[in-house]
Amino acid sequence: MTAPLTADAHEYGLVGDGVADDRPALQKLVDALGDATAADGRPRTVRVPAGRYAIRDRPVLWRSGVSLVGAGRGATCFELSNPGAPTRPVPLAWFTTAQHGAGRDRHVADVTFAHFEIDGLRVETEEYEVLAKGLGLQYVLRGRFTDLYIHDTAATGFGCDFLQDTVVEGVLTERCGRQDPGEEMGGAGIGIGVGGWGPVERLAVTDCAARGNGTNGIFLELQQDHWVPPRGIRITACHTEDNRYGISDWGADGLIVTGCTMLGNHVAGFDVSAQGTTSVGGRGGIVTGCVIDANPGDGIALGNTPGPYGFHGNRVSNNGRYGYWEHNLAGGDQEPATDIVLESNDIHDNALDGIRVDAPLHEPAFFGNRIRGNGRRAAPGTRGGGEGVHCGPLTLTDERADWLPGGHRGKELTVGGPGETEVTAVVVDNTATGLTLAPRRPGADTAWPDGTPGSGTAYRLPDCPAPRTGLTAAAAVIHPYVHGNRVRDDGHPRTQIHAVWIAPEATWTGGRVSGNDFSGNAAAPTRFDSAPSGGRWRDNAG
């Protein structure tokens, strides 16, 4: 067969009727164009007209220099399935180290994947299989992935690793990680392994959206613990919603995240930790100009990092626990994080503390932040049932209640009376009579595992914790710089009890705390259950 620079898929045997298996014809075409590119060095493109193209039982082994371009999302769709191979993952395209010997010297170069949809709903493996992705390429050089819609895959939707001089733009991933309960590797919307090209990987992820995916919306993960965390990666103008984590840095160096939105993610909006396969947290990153709002767990969760890390000019609001939480997971780096910077952020209306420090910090700097109206989980415990109580897929209403709006934010609701099986759900927010609940898992359309409870069902909500503060130190804080912050509560009622609390288990050593406004909190500006040692506290209002 001849090998034109641009090949129409229909002219080379692909049907696109959703019935015929188009994988053999696509594999044959990719191999022919790949051989031609290897011979003359001229990359080729497969143009795929509108249609539904079935890819059954085996993925397509991809070749360097071969691009795949459709007629647009919803027009050109690749439907993945494995009816004849229930143990085999079936991504659309793959080329990996373990299966094919991919590496720096054996990579896929000069490829574009653009303007099509991948439907992974019909791939069902007997056990969770991390390779059951939409796209699964490793060691890509000069790649471009643009205007793709990937949904309902068993594992990660866009699961490509080691991307050098590559752009990922306009990729929408929904309900990927369908077989991942949230505890497995992968299962993300966009999951990118890093470190394979060495200390610099030039990668841009921009204008992507990830919604309802099993683990992360977007994550970066160092793949070998002896590799150097790479620099050169940027995530810009992306949206993550209703994932387990929004955006996660599990092993990059100097990651830049800017202009992104992280909303309604179940555990945290932005996460740095040892969650990844190598238990290496990111370091040296900068997060700026982002909206991190209404996540049922924490807004920002940071730990297992030596530092530095900087958060500048973000809105961190309405989250179900802490606005910012410094903590370390077992199994990762436990050394104090150095040079953590929170500057000019608006941290407000979070359920518990605006900033909570549960892991050691060395030379942190908190300056110019507005930390206001936190501690919203101020409603006392309550229970009810009977007349006036009814549930929806993501709601519980008690017409006789008179709750503090936002006062149950982040609480665990328990539903079920004596002799009934109890179920729980997380409260995202509440009005005087209604609770809004988080989906039972990312991508679900209900909070209830076994159907919506009937009218009159019994329920209970726990009491509110105290104290709830603007800034809590519950670990060793060494030489902090805290300057020019406004840490107060002007709400009615005031729910942020103190501006600063140094807990009994904390040590606060040296540093400077000056020029802050600590007035206007519910009880007192400060509470020292462990006295600060050395340093200078001066010119703080309140």
C-alpha positions as semicolon CSV with decimal commas, in nm:
position;residue;x (nm);y (nm);z (nm)
1;M;0,000;0,000;0,000
2;T;0,112;0,359;-0,059
3;A;0,179;0,589;0,233
4;P;0,044;0,939;0,174
5;L;0,121;1,222;0,413
6;T;-0,250;1,240;0,496
7;A;-0,466;0,928;0,485
8;D;-0,846;0,919;0,499
9;A;-0,934;0,636;0,738
10;H;-1,233;0,525;0,530
11;E;-1,012;0,470;0,228
12;Y;-0,803;0,225;0,430
13;G;-1,073;0,001;0,566
14;L;-1,216;0,174;0,873
15;V;-1,596;0,168;0,871
16;G;-1,711;0,377;1,168
17;D;-2,056;0,222;1,197
18;G;-2,018;0,115;1,562
19;V;-2,059;-0,251;1,461
20;A;-1,752;-0,357;1,264
21;D;-1,426;-0,390;1,459
22;D;-1,209;-0,110;1,324
23;R;-0,900;-0,197;1,526
24;P;-0,731;-0,429;1,271
25;A;-0,765;-0,174;0,991
26;L;-0,641;0,110;1,213
27;Q;-0,343;-0,096;1,331
28;K;-0,252;-0,183;0,972
29;L;-0,273;0,181;0,869
30;V;-0,068;0,304;1,167
31;D;0,201;0,045;1,094
32;A;0,219;0,139;0,725
33;L;0,242;0,511;0,799
34;G;0,491;0,447;1,079
35;D;0,713;0,246;0,845
36;A;0,698;0,521;0,584
37;T;0,785;0,787;0,840
38;A;1,080;0,580;0,963
39;A;1,200;0,550;0,602
40;D;1,175;0,912;0,490
41;G;1,144;1,111;0,815
42;R;0,815;1,274;0,711
43;P;0,535;1,246;0,972
44;R;0,191;1,128;0,857
45;T;-0,168;1,198;0,964
46;V;-0,472;0,973;0,976
47;R;-0,789;1,175;0,916
48;V;-1,093;1,005;1,070
49;P;-1,434;1,123;0,943
50;A;-1,739;1,140;1,165
51;G;-1,853;0,801;1,287
52;R;-1,837;0,557;1,577
53;Y;-1,527;0,337;1,550
54;A;-1,522;0,015;1,752
55;I;-1,184;-0,085;1,902
56;R;-1,225;-0,436;2,043
57;D;-1,016;-0,664;2,262
58;R;-0,673;-0,516;2,181
59;P;-0,530;-0,165;2,183
60;V;-0,355;-0,011;1,884
61;L;0,023;-0,015;1,919
62;W;0,123;0,336;1,821
63;R;0,410;0,442;1,599
64;S;0,633;0,746;1,591
65;G;0,534;1,017;1,345
66;V;0,171;0,907;1,308
67;S;-0,103;1,153;1,408
68;L;-0,472;1,082;1,459
69;V;-0,715;1,364;1,382
70;G;-1,094;1,336;1,395
71;A;-1,383;1,553;1,287
72;G;-1,453;1,684;1,639
73;R;-1,582;1,573;1,977
74;G;-1,909;1,390;1,939
75;A;-1,851;1,351;1,566
76;T;-1,559;1,108;1,566
77;C;-1,581;0,861;1,855
78;F;-1,365;0,561;1,935
79;E;-1,566;0,308;2,135
80;L;-1,341;0,078;2,341
81;S;-1,454;-0,269;2,452
82;N;-1,311;-0,607;2,550
83;P;-1,591;-0,868;2,515
84;G;-1,350;-1,136;2,400
85;A;-1,066;-1,053;2,640
86;P;-1,204;-0,981;2,989
87;T;-0,857;-0,973;3,148
88;R;-0,706;-0,738;2,890
89;P;-0,706;-0,357;2,916
90;V;-0,796;-0,183;2,591
91;P;-0,675;0,176;2,559
92;L;-0,715;0,330;2,216
93;A;-0,340;0,375;2,169
94;W;-0,051;0,251;2,375
95;F;0,326;0,232;2,373
96;T;0,483;0,161;2,713
97;T;0,810;0,068;2,877
98;A;0,690;-0,259;3,026
99;Q;0,508;-0,389;2,718
100;H;0,710;-0,240;2,433
101;G;1,046;-0,121;2,568
102;A;0,969;0,250;2,545
103;G;1,246;0,480;2,668
104;R;1,438;0,797;2,593
105;D;1,601;0,633;2,291
106;R;1,286;0,448;2,182
107;H;1,009;0,702;2,200
108;V;0,704;0,822;2,007
109;A;0,783;1,154;1,839
110;D;0,595;1,416;1,638
111;V;0,240;1,299;1,701
112;T;-0,088;1,484;1,734
113;F;-0,410;1,341;1,875
114;A;-0,693;1,585;1,813
115;H;-1,065;1,642;1,771
116;F;-1,222;1,314;1,878
117;E;-1,395;1,130;2,162
118;I;-1,296;0,812;2,347
119;D;-1,577;0,616;2,513
120;G;-1,441;0,359;2,760
121;L;-1,769;0,245;2,912
122;R;-1,760;-0,104;2,758
123;V;-1,418;-0,204;2,892
124;E;-1,468;-0,417;3,202
125;T;-1,173;-0,612;3,345
126;E;-1,210;-0,890;3,601
127;E;-0,996;-0,690;3,845
128;Y;-0,894;-0,326;3,842
129;E;-0,629;-0,284;3,574
130;V;-0,423;0,033;3,575
131;L;-0,363;0,012;3,198
132;A;-0,736;0,024;3,109
133;K;-0,698;0,385;2,996
134;G;-0,822;0,597;2,712
135;L;-0,473;0,683;2,592
136;G;-0,166;0,510;2,738
137;L;0,158;0,631;2,580
138;Q;0,498;0,665;2,746
139;Y;0,800;0,862;2,630
140;V;0,640;1,108;2,391
141;L;0,855;1,374;2,227
142;R;0,700;1,678;2,058
143;G;0,345;1,560;2,115
144;R;0,022;1,755;2,098
145;F;-0,304;1,635;2,251
146;T;-0,586;1,876;2,179
147;D;-0,966;1,893;2,182
148;L;-1,023;1,542;2,317
149;Y;-1,322;1,413;2,513
150;I;-1,237;1,100;2,716
151;H;-1,498;0,947;2,942
152;D;-1,603;0,642;3,142
153;T;-1,272;0,457;3,120
154;A;-1,207;0,180;3,373
155;A;-0,879;0,343;3,479
156;T;-0,724;0,682;3,395
157;G;-0,868;0,862;3,093
158;F;-0,559;1,044;2,966
159;G;-0,278;0,832;3,111
160;C;0,037;0,930;2,924
161;D;0,379;0,949;3,091
162;F;0,710;1,124;3,025
163;L;0,596;1,398;2,788
164;Q;0,878;1,614;2,653
165;D;0,816;1,933;2,454
166;T;0,449;1,841;2,467
167;V;0,121;2,030;2,501
168;V;-0,200;1,887;2,646
169;E;-0,480;2,133;2,577
170;G;-0,856;2,133;2,571
171;V;-0,885;1,778;2,702
172;L;-1,212;1,701;2,882
173;T;-1,221;1,389;3,101
174;E;-1,536;1,274;3,278
175;R;-1,613;0,972;3,498
176;C;-1,279;0,805;3,433
177;G;-1,144;0,559;3,688
178;R;-1,483;0,388;3,681
179;Q;-1,347;0,063;3,836
180;D;-1,122;0,242;4,086
181;P;-1,274;0,266;4,437
182;G;-1,036;0,554;4,508
183;E;-0,755;0,355;4,666
184;E;-0,582;0,216;4,355
185;M;-0,308;0,361;4,134
186;G;-0,437;0,569;3,849
187;G;-0,810;0,613;3,813
188;A;-0,771;0,980;3,724
189;G;-0,900;1,208;3,454
190;I;-0,553;1,324;3,347
191;G;-0,263;1,132;3,503
192;I;0,091;1,204;3,391
193;G;0,396;1,014;3,512
194;V;0,709;1,230;3,529
195;G;1,083;1,194;3,566
196;G;1,168;0,970;3,271
197;W;1,339;1,240;3,065
198;G;1,559;1,360;3,350
199;P;1,560;1,682;3,553
200;V;1,364;1,889;3,297
201;E;1,038;1,788;3,130
202;R;0,890;2,065;2,917
203;L;0,517;2,007;2,945
204;A;0,216;2,239;2,937
205;V;-0,132;2,129;3,045
206;T;-0,377;2,404;2,962
207;D;-0,752;2,468;2,930
208;C;-0,838;2,114;3,035
209;A;-1,136;2,004;3,246
210;A;-1,165;1,696;3,466
211;R;-1,496;1,613;3,632
212;G;-1,619;1,318;3,834
213;N;-1,305;1,105;3,803
214;G;-1,226;0,829;4,051
215;T;-0,908;0,971;4,205
216;N;-0,753;1,290;4,070
217;G;-0,876;1,538;3,822
218;I;-0,517;1,613;3,715
219;F;-0,207;1,466;3,875
220;L;0,167;1,445;3,823
221;E;0,349;1,148;3,972
222;L;0,721;1,072;3,993
223;Q;0,757;0,716;3,862
224;Q;1,088;0,608;4,020
225;D;1,194;0,720;4,368
226;H;1,561;0,747;4,263
227;W;1,479;0,986;3,977
228;V;1,521;1,361;4,014
229;P;1,184;1,539;4,041
230;P;1,162;1,728;3,711
231;R;1,116;2,099;3,649
232;G;0,946;2,263;3,353
233;I;0,580;2,160;3,399
234;R;0,289;2,407;3,392
235;I;-0,083;2,363;3,455
236;T;-0,282;2,667;3,348
237;A;-0,649;2,763;3,315
238;C;-0,777;2,415;3,401
239;H;-1,095;2,314;3,582
240;T;-1,131;2,019;3,823
241;E;-1,462;1,929;3,986
242;D;-1,612;1,635;4,178
243;N;-1,294;1,426;4,174
244;R;-1,135;1,270;4,481
245;Y;-0,854;1,525;4,449
246;G;-0,859;1,823;4,215
247;I;-0,497;1,884;4,115
248;S;-0,213;1,685;4,278
249;D;0,164;1,726;4,276
250;W;0,311;1,391;4,370
251;G;0,671;1,442;4,269
252;A;0,741;1,740;4,042
253;D;0,984;2,023;4,113
254;G;0,876;2,380;4,046
255;L;0,529;2,297;3,918
256;I;0,344;2,614;3,816
257;V;-0,034;2,607;3,864
258;T;-0,209;2,926;3,763
259;G;-0,560;3,046;3,687
260;C;-0,726;2,713;3,771
261;T;-1,052;2,627;3,946
262;M;-1,074;2,336;4,191
263;L;-1,434;2,289;4,305
264;G;-1,621;2,018;4,492
265;N;-1,336;1,766;4,506
266;H;-1,403;1,517;4,781
267;V;-1,071;1,503;4,972
268;A;-0,885;1,819;4,866
269;G;-0,884;2,079;4,595
270;F;-0,504;2,091;4,566
271;D;-0,281;1,820;4,712
272;V;0,092;1,773;4,766
273;S;0,170;1,448;4,946
274;A;0,319;1,098;4,940
275;Q;0,008;0,950;4,778
276;G;0,194;0,857;4,460
277;T;0,355;0,523;4,375
278;T;0,699;0,643;4,488
279;S;0,574;0,827;4,802
280;V;0,754;1,144;4,685
281;G;0,579;1,477;4,731
282;G;0,629;1,774;4,505
283;R;0,852;2,065;4,595
284;G;0,933;2,414;4,472
285;G;0,586;2,470;4,325
286;I;0,390;2,791;4,282
287;V;0,008;2,808;4,289
288;T;-0,132;3,146;4,195
289;G;-0,459;3,307;4,095
290;C;-0,672;2,997;4,156
291;V;-1,021;2,948;4,300
292;I;-1,026;2,655;4,544
293;D;-1,382;2,644;4,665
294;A;-1,649;2,419;4,819
295;N;-1,439;2,104;4,837
296;P;-1,604;1,873;5,095
297;G;-1,261;1,806;5,247
298;D;-0,973;2,055;5,249
299;G;-0,899;2,339;5,012
300;I;-0,520;2,293;5,004
301;A;-0,353;1,987;5,160
302;L;0,027;2,001;5,173
303;G;0,274;1,753;5,318
304;N;0,558;1,506;5,267
305;T;0,758;1,780;5,102
306;P;1,091;1,935;5,198
307;G;0,962;2,261;5,051
308;P;0,964;2,525;4,930
309;Y;0,611;2,585;4,807
310;G;0,424;2,910;4,745
311;F;0,055;3,003;4,730
312;H;-0,010;3,354;4,604
313;G;-0,333;3,542;4,536
314;N;-0,571;3,247;4,559
315;R;-0,927;3,230;4,686
316;V;-0,960;2,938;4,930
317;S;-1,318;2,934;5,051
318;N;-1,621;2,735;5,169
319;N;-1,429;2,411;5,207
320;G;-1,560;2,137;5,438
321;R;-1,254;2,120;5,667
322;Y;-0,948;2,344;5,654
323;G;-0,868;2,611;5,402
324;Y;-0,499;2,515;5,413
325;W;-0,381;2,201;5,593
326;E;-0,014;2,122;5,654
327;H;0,024;1,753;5,742
328;N;0,238;1,450;5,662
329;L;0,117;1,108;5,556
330;A;0,294;0,798;5,687
331;G;0,547;0,652;5,447
332;G;0,661;0,980;5,292
333;D;0,909;1,254;5,376
334;Q;0,870;1,363;5,739
335;E;1,131;1,638;5,760
336;P;1,014;1,994;5,831
337;A;0,894;2,174;5,522
338;T;1,107;2,482;5,461
339;D;1,001;2,810;5,306
340;I;0,628;2,754;5,273
341;V;0,477;3,087;5,165
342;L;0,114;3,197;5,182
343;E;0,085;3,547;5,037
344;S;-0,216;3,764;4,957
345;N;-0,466;3,479;4,965
346;D;-0,831;3,522;5,055
347;I;-0,901;3,234;5,297
348;H;-1,260;3,256;5,413
349;D;-1,571;3,068;5,525
350;N;-1,400;2,731;5,559
351;A;-1,565;2,488;5,800
352;L;-1,277;2,460;6,047
353;D;-0,948;2,652;6,062
354;G;-0,843;2,884;5,784
355;I;-0,484;2,756;5,817
356;R;-0,400;2,443;6,016
357;V;-0,040;2,332;6,079
358;D;-0,015;1,968;6,187
359;A;0,338;1,903;6,054
360;P;0,666;2,086;6,123
361;L;0,744;2,407;5,936
362;H;1,077;2,585;5,911
363;E;1,091;2,951;5,806
364;P;0,728;2,976;5,688
365;A;0,599;3,312;5,570
366;F;0,234;3,413;5,598
367;F;0,184;3,769;5,485
368;G;-0,083;3,989;5,338
369;N;-0,358;3,726;5,366
370;R;-0,722;3,790;5,451
371;I;-0,823;3,506;5,682
372;R;-1,181;3,573;5,774
373;G;-1,503;3,410;5,883
374;N;-1,367;3,058;5,911
375;G;-1,493;2,803;6,162
376;R;-1,829;2,791;5,987
377;R;-1,902;2,442;6,127
378;A;-2,054;2,608;6,433
379;A;-2,399;2,450;6,453
380;P;-2,456;2,219;6,751
381;G;-2,530;1,852;6,706
382;T;-2,887;1,765;6,621
383;R;-3,115;1,479;6,527
384;G;-3,455;1,449;6,372
385;G;-3,697;1,243;6,170
386;G;-4,065;1,200;6,107
387;E;-4,298;1,454;5,956
388;G;-4,131;1,717;5,740
389;V;-3,815;1,515;5,676
390;H;-3,753;1,404;5,319
391;C;-3,449;1,324;5,105
392;G;-3,344;1,381;4,748
393;P;-3,050;1,228;4,562
394;L;-2,815;1,494;4,704
395;T;-3,027;1,657;4,977
396;L;-3,194;1,613;5,312
397;T;-3,464;1,857;5,419
398;D;-3,618;1,900;5,763
399;E;-3,897;2,155;5,735
400;R;-3,904;2,202;6,113
401;A;-3,531;2,276;6,148
402;D;-3,376;2,615;6,205
403;W;-3,007;2,550;6,143
404;L;-2,731;2,809;6,126
405;P;-2,665;2,847;5,752
406;G;-2,331;2,681;5,677
407;G;-2,316;2,553;6,035
408;H;-2,309;2,184;5,937
409;R;-2,053;2,229;5,657
410;G;-1,827;1,925;5,629
411;K;-2,010;1,718;5,891
412;E;-2,091;1,352;5,843
413;L;-2,466;1,299;5,829
414;T;-2,594;0,962;5,955
415;V;-2,932;0,842;5,832
416;G;-3,126;0,543;5,967
417;G;-3,325;0,463;6,276
418;P;-3,332;0,168;6,520
419;G;-3,330;-0,163;6,337
420;E;-3,234;0,004;6,008
421;T;-2,902;-0,006;5,825
422;E;-2,731;0,326;5,882
423;V;-2,572;0,515;5,592
424;T;-2,357;0,826;5,598
425;A;-2,305;1,121;5,369
426;V;-2,093;1,436;5,383
427;V;-2,261;1,774;5,412
428;V;-2,135;2,023;5,155
429;D;-2,347;2,312;5,284
430;N;-2,678;2,389;5,447
431;T;-2,958;2,642;5,474
432;A;-3,189;2,680;5,772
433;T;-3,387;2,370;5,670
434;G;-3,188;2,188;5,401
435;L;-2,861;1,998;5,370
436;T;-2,670;1,972;5,041
437;L;-2,474;1,645;5,027
438;A;-2,165;1,532;4,840
439;P;-2,205;1,247;4,589
440;R;-2,122;0,908;4,742
441;R;-1,819;0,889;4,512
442;P;-1,682;1,105;4,232
443;G;-1,904;1,095;3,926
444;A;-2,209;0,963;4,112
445;D;-2,542;1,142;4,093
446;T;-2,654;1,050;4,444
447;A;-2,520;1,057;4,800
448;W;-2,687;0,727;4,887
449;P;-2,536;0,384;4,815
450;D;-2,866;0,191;4,822
451;G;-3,132;0,430;4,706
452;T;-3,275;0,753;4,843
453;P;-3,408;0,716;5,200
454;G;-3,783;0,748;5,240
455;S;-3,977;1,033;5,392
456;G;-3,957;1,066;5,769
457;T;-3,623;0,885;5,792
458;A;-3,429;0,940;6,114
459;Y;-3,103;1,135;6,095
460;R;-2,838;1,282;6,319
461;L;-2,553;1,531;6,288
462;P;-2,254;1,553;6,528
463;D;-2,164;1,850;6,744
464;C;-1,931;2,125;6,629
465;P;-1,561;2,108;6,723
466;A;-1,381;2,389;6,903
467;P;-1,176;2,597;6,891
468;R;-1,200;2,698;6,526
469;T;-0,944;2,958;6,434
470;G;-0,787;3,165;6,161
471;L;-0,443;3,009;6,215
472;T;-0,374;2,702;6,428
473;A;-0,025;2,571;6,504
474;A;-0,032;2,212;6,634
475;A;0,329;2,117;6,543
476;A;0,677;2,268;6,555
477;V;0,692;2,608;6,384
478;I;1,044;2,748;6,364
479;H;1,128;3,110;6,276
480;P;0,792;3,203;6,123
481;Y;0,730;3,537;5,953
482;V;0,366;3,642;6,003
483;H;0,304;3,996;5,885
484;G;0,028;4,215;5,752
485;N;-0,252;3,960;5,773
486;R;-0,613;4,045;5,852
487;V;-0,739;3,756;6,064
488;R;-1,087;3,844;6,185
489;D;-1,455;3,764;6,167
490;D;-1,722;4,021;6,090
491;G;-2,003;3,768;6,050
492;H;-2,324;3,735;6,246
493;P;-2,270;3,523;6,440
494;R;-1,893;3,515;6,453
495;T;-1,769;3,159;6,406
496;Q;-1,390;3,210;6,394
497;I;-1,317;3,187;6,765
498;H;-0,952;3,304;6,769
499;A;-0,720;3,463;6,517
500;V;-0,423;3,249;6,632
501;W;-0,413;2,937;6,847
502;I;-0,091;2,768;6,954
503;A;-0,210;2,423;7,061
504;P;-0,062;2,226;7,354
505;E;0,136;1,995;7,126
506;A;0,292;2,284;6,930
507;T;0,619;2,471;6,966
508;W;0,655;2,821;6,823
509;T;1,017;2,929;6,817
510;G;1,160;3,266;6,717
511;G;1,049;3,460;6,414
512;R;0,836;3,771;6,385
513;V;0,462;3,827;6,421
514;S;0,391;4,192;6,347
515;G;0,154;4,432;6,183
516;N;-0,143;4,195;6,183
517;D;-0,508;4,271;6,257
518;F;-0,624;4,004;6,502
519;S;-0,933;4,189;6,625
520;G;-1,297;4,096;6,590
521;N;-1,292;3,721;6,649
522;A;-1,560;3,543;6,848
523;A;-1,370;3,491;7,176
524;A;-1,021;3,645;7,180
525;P;-0,744;3,739;6,937
526;T;-0,504;3,468;7,053
527;R;-0,495;3,153;7,260
528;F;-0,161;3,014;7,374
529;D;-0,185;2,665;7,524
530;S;0,186;2,647;7,449
531;A;0,373;2,974;7,489
532;P;0,581;3,104;7,197
533;S;0,955;3,105;7,260
534;G;1,174;3,395;7,154
535;G;1,110;3,604;6,847
536;R;0,910;3,924;6,837
537;W;0,537;3,988;6,863
538;R;0,446;4,354;6,814
539;D;0,202;4,598;6,656
540;N;-0,077;4,342;6,622
541;A;-0,424;4,495;6,654
542;G;-0,643;4,315;6,908
